[in-house]
Amino acid sequence: MPQLNPAPWFAILFFSWFIFLTIIPQKVMAHTFPHEPTLPNSKKSMTEPWNWPWY
């Protein structure tokens, strides 16, 4: 079984991790959502109780 030369594979591994750790996180963190979430109202709405017969 032939042995692989580690020189090109190490360079590919190194550059791929370099891209994963430097370029991609910047692009992901720069992503903005089209609609920013809004805070819910602090005032509670009045709910009416159920008046169903439980029999």
N, C-alpha and C positions, 0 to 999 in steps of 0.2 A: 504494500500500500504506500503510495508516494506521500511524502511530507510536503505541506504547503509552506511557501516562503512567507514568514510572518510580516515582512516589511510592508507590502501594500495593504494587507488586512488591518494592521495596526493603524496605518494612516487613515484608512476608511473609517475605522472605529472612532478614532480621535476626532476627525472632522465632523462626523455625524453627531457625536455627543456635544461638540462645540456648537453646532447649529441648534441642537435641542435645548441647550442650556443658556444660550445667549440671544438668539434671534427670535425663536418661537415664543418664549414668555413675554417679550416686549410686544409682539403682535397680539397676543391673547389679552394682555392687560390693557392695551389701547382700545379694545373693543368696547363700544358703548351700546346700550340697549336703546331701541327706538322710543320706548315709553318708560320713563322713570317711575318707580313705584311711589304711590302716594300714601301718606300716613292715614290710618283709619280715623274716623271721627271719635273724639273722646266722649262725646255725649251719647249715652245709651238710648236706644229707641225703646219706646214703651210697647211691650208685647201684651197681647190679650191671652188670658188663660184658656185652656181647653175646657169646654163645658160638655164634653161627651159623656153619656151615661156608660159606666163601666160594669155592665151586667150582661 
